Amino acid sequence: MENNYVIKRAVITEKSTIAKDQSNTYVFEVDRRTNKIEIGKAVEKLFQVKVLDVRVMNVLGKKKRMGRIIGEKSSWKKAVVTLEPGSRIELFEGV
């Protein structure tokens, strides 16, 4: 799978911003079919950084209701990527 299809978007929340500042970890939404090795290689190639650790988790979609109709949001995969000390991703700076 190509690198730009592995990583869908950056997850920017209060918790991920604190993790970025304290432990140099970044959070991404990734394709559900990828594994840790592919995610690590994609981050290294796209952002020219050195990856130390990748943790992944499947986030289940929540059930939503509009009147009588019950639906469900899509499930997605989240990757928490820890970078080498001293390296950073410029995309997240100033957020």
N, C-alpha and C positions, 0 to 999 in steps of 0.2 A: 504494500500500500504506500502511496506517495506521502511525503512528509506533510504537505499542506492539507491532506485529507484526514490525517491522524488527529490533529488538534483542531477542534471546531471553534472554540472561543476561550478566552480567559475568564475565570470566575472571580469577580471583584466584589467581595463582601467585606464587612467589618472584620470578621474572623480571619479571612485570607490576607487582609492588609496587615493585621497585627502579626500573623505568622511570617509574612514577608520581611517585616522589620526586625523581628526577634530572631528567627532561625533560618532566614534565607531560603524559605520554601515558597513555591508558587503553585497555584491551583488552576487546572484547566479542565474544560469539558472535552472529552475525547470520543472517538468513534467506539462503539460498543464491541467491535470485533477485534480491536487491537489488544496487545499484551504489554507488559512492563518494558520489555526490551525494545519493542518498536516505538513506544512513547519516549523512552530515554534518548534513543537515536534521533528521533524527530526533533526534540527540543534542542539537542546539541547542534544539529544542522541548521535549524531555522534561526536560532538566536546566538550561535557561536559561543556557547558556554559549556562548562564541564558539569555533568550531572553525577551526583553521588548516590542518590536513592530515589526510587519511584514507588509510590504506594497508590493502589487503585481501589475504588469501591463502586459498586453498582447502586445508584440512587433510584428507588422505586417511584413511579409516578403516583401522585396523589389522586384520590377520587374527588371529583367535583360535581356539583349538582346545580342545574338550572331548572327550577320548578320540578316537574315530574321526571325530567330526563336526567339520568345519572351517567356521567362520562368519566374519563380518566386521562390525566396528563401523561405524556410520554415518559418512559423510564430512560435514564441516561447514565453514562459512566463518568466518574470524576477521577482525576489523577492529581496527586500531590507530589510535586517534584522538588527535591532538595538539591540545591546547587553547591558547588565548591565554595569555600570561604573566599571572599574577594570578588567573585563574579556576580553579575546581576543582569537582569533583563530590562532594557531601557523602556520597553512598552509599559511597564508598571510604574515608572518613576513619575512623581507628581500627582499620584492618585490618592 
